[in-house]
Amino acid sequence: LKEGVVELIDLTNFENLHTWNPDINAFNDLVEQVDEFKHTERDFNNERTILRHPKLTEDGGLLFNSSILTKIDSCSKLIFQNTSDIFHHSIETDIDGNIWVPIHIYPSKLPIEKVGRDIVQEGGYFDDAIVKLSPDGQIIYEKSVSQILIDNGLEYLLFSVGDSQFELDPIHLNDIQPVNADGKHWKKGDVFLSLRHQSMVLLYRPTTN
């Protein structure tokens, strides 16, 4: 097809149970092509878009991101898009149906004396953040991972990797895993964060920062 599709496969017999093939061009027509989305039609059209990190929902829909967080139904029709910032990497849902996804905050609110300029398109700092969205795609909570480190006296980690290629992307948030029940070392509502360029798994409690 030369288009991005998602197939649901039964691993016991490799039967294709369902295929999603949304009309990305039609979805893009609804996006204001400015700022970080100014090249959406060029870079994320039907022929170039991969439906990254697809997450099957209980209603038969599908969440995916291609810089824009999108939900479609079982017939590949649009349910919602969120263009608040560039979404990337894994999509997870918690026990309450809320959605957790990494984003790049743009423009960044980080102190310029800490990280320098924040214009990603011009080689600026990637301000990776955790985002919690309601089941209908509205942002409930957002927090910069760099700001988490600064707030907790760990800002030396921002440039601790020791390799120049990571200076502008020192966090590289790959995954947010919500905690759904209390345990000895965590509480419901906490999140585990996978920070690739820090080689770190971090337990974070949003309620107390």
FENBELWO-V270271 format. One record per residue. N is the residue number from 1. RES is the residue in one letter. NEAR is the number of other ideal C-beta (glycine too) atoms within 8 Angstrom. D_CENTER is the distance of its C-alpha to the mean C-alpha in Angstrom with 1 decimal. Layout:
# FENBELWO-V270271
N_RES_NEAR_D_CENTER ; N_RES_NEAR_D_CENTER
This chain:
# FENBELWO-V270271
1_L_4_26.6 ; 2_K_3_24.8 ; 3_E_9_21.7 ; 4_G_9_18.5 ; 5_V_9_19.2 ; 6_V_10_18.1 ; 7_E_8_21.1 ; 8_L_9_21.6 ; 9_I_8_24.2 ; 10_D_8_26.8 ; 11_L_4_27.0 ; 12_T_4_30.6 ; 13_N_4_32.0 ; 14_F_7_29.1 ; 15_E_6_29.7 ; 16_N_8_27.1 ; 17_L_6_26.7 ; 18_H_7_24.5 ; 19_T_8_22.8 ; 20_W_13_20.3 ; 21_N_7_20.9 ; 22_P_11_19.6 ; 23_D_7_21.2 ; 24_I_13_18.4 ; 25_N_9_21.1 ; 26_A_8_22.0 ; 27_F_13_18.5 ; 28_N_11_18.4 ; 29_D_6_21.7 ; 30_L_7_20.1 ; 31_V_11_17.8 ; 32_E_5_19.6 ; 33_Q_8_19.6 ; 34_V_5_19.6 ; 35_D_5_18.0 ; 36_E_10_14.7 ; 37_F_13_15.2 ; 38_K_7_18.9 ; 39_H_7_18.7 ; 40_T_12_16.7 ; 41_E_9_19.9 ; 42_R_6_20.9 ; 43_D_8_17.8 ; 44_F_12_16.0 ; 45_N_11_19.2 ; 46_N_9_20.5 ; 47_E_6_21.9 ; 48_R_6_19.1 ; 49_T_11_15.9 ; 50_I_5_14.5 ; 51_L_12_12.8 ; 52_R_9_10.1 ; 53_H_8_9.2 ; 54_P_11_11.5 ; 55_K_10_12.0 ; 56_L_7_15.6 ; 57_T_10_16.4 ; 58_E_3_19.9 ; 59_D_6_21.1 ; 60_G_7_20.8 ; 61_G_11_17.9 ; 62_L_12_14.7 ; 63_L_12_11.1 ; 64_F_13_9.3 ; 65_N_14_7.3 ; 66_S_12_9.5 ; 67_S_11_8.1 ; 68_I_15_8.9 ; 69_L_13_7.6 ; 70_T_14_11.0 ; 71_K_13_13.3 ; 72_I_13_16.7 ; 73_D_10_19.7 ; 74_S_8_21.9 ; 75_C_5_23.7 ; 76_S_9_20.6 ; 77_K_7_21.2 ; 78_L_11_18.6 ; 79_I_8_17.9 ; 80_F_8_15.4 ; 81_Q_12_13.0 ; 82_N_12_11.0 ; 83_T_8_11.5 ; 84_S_5_11.4 ; 85_D_11_9.3 ; 86_I_10_7.4 ; 87_F_12_3.9 ; 88_H_10_3.7 ; 89_H_10_5.0 ; 90_S_9_6.0 ; 91_I_13_6.3 ; 92_E_12_9.2 ; 93_T_10_11.9 ; 94_D_9_14.6 ; 95_I_7_18.4 ; 96_D_4_18.4 ; 97_G_7_16.1 ; 98_N_12_13.4 ; 99_I_14_9.7 ; 100_W_15_7.3 ; 101_V_15_3.5 ; 102_P_14_3.0 ; 103_I_13_4.6 ; 104_H_12_8.0 ; 105_I_12_10.7 ; 106_Y_11_13.5 ; 107_P_6_16.2 ; 108_S_10_15.8 ; 109_K_7_18.1 ; 110_L_13_18.9 ; 111_P_6_22.6 ; 112_I_8_23.6 ; 113_E_3_26.3 ; 114_K_9_23.7 ; 115_V_11_21.3 ; 116_G_6_23.0 ; 117_R_7_21.7 ; 118_D_13_18.2 ; 119_I_8_18.6 ; 120_V_11_16.1 ; 121_Q_5_18.0 ; 122_E_6_21.1 ; 123_G_5_20.1 ; 124_G_11_18.9 ; 125_Y_11_16.8 ; 126_F_10_13.0 ; 127_D_14_12.1 ; 128_D_14_9.0 ; 129_A_14_8.4 ; 130_I_15_7.5 ; 131_V_13_7.5 ; 132_K_11_9.8 ; 133_L_14_10.7 ; 134_S_8_14.1 ; 135_P_7_14.9 ; 136_D_5_15.7 ; 137_G_12_12.5 ; 138_Q_7_13.8 ; 139_I_9_12.1 ; 140_I_7_14.2 ; 141_Y_8_13.1 ; 142_E_10_11.3 ; 143_K_10_12.4 ; 144_S_13_12.3 ; 145_V_13_12.7 ; 146_S_15_15.5 ; 147_Q_10_17.1 ; 148_I_12_17.1 ; 149_L_11_19.0 ; 150_I_12_21.3 ; 151_D_7_22.0 ; 152_N_7_23.1 ; 153_G_4_25.3 ; 154_L_7_23.2 ; 155_E_9_22.6 ; 156_Y_6_24.6 ; 157_L_9_21.7 ; 158_L_12_19.9 ; 159_F_7_22.3 ; 160_S_8_23.7 ; 161_V_9_22.5 ; 162_G_3_25.6 ; 163_D_6_24.5 ; 164_S_4_24.4 ; 165_Q_4_21.6 ; 166_F_10_19.2 ; 167_E_9_20.6 ; 168_L_8_18.0 ; 169_D_9_15.0 ; 170_P_14_16.3 ; 171_I_12_13.3 ; 172_H_12_10.8 ; 173_L_15_8.5 ; 174_N_9_8.2 ; 175_D_11_8.1 ; 176_I_14_8.6 ; 177_Q_10_11.9 ; 178_P_13_13.5 ; 179_V_12_17.3 ; 180_N_6_19.3 ; 181_A_6_22.8 ; 182_D_5_24.9 ; 183_G_7_26.1 ; 184_K_3_28.3 ; 185_H_4_25.6 ; 186_W_9_22.8 ; 187_K_8_22.6 ; 188_K_8_20.8 ; 189_G_8_17.9 ; 190_D_12_17.2 ; 191_V_12_14.0 ; 192_F_12_14.2 ; 193_L_14_11.9 ; 194_S_11_12.2 ; 195_L_14_12.9 ; 196_R_8_14.0 ; 197_H_10_16.2 ; 198_Q_12_17.7 ; 199_S_5_18.5 ; 200_M_6_17.7 ; 201_V_7_16.7 ; 202_L_9_16.6 ; 203_L_10_17.6 ; 204_Y_10_16.7 ; 205_R_10_18.4 ; 206_P_12_17.0 ; 207_T_4_20.5 ; 208_T_4_22.3 ; 209_N_7_19.9
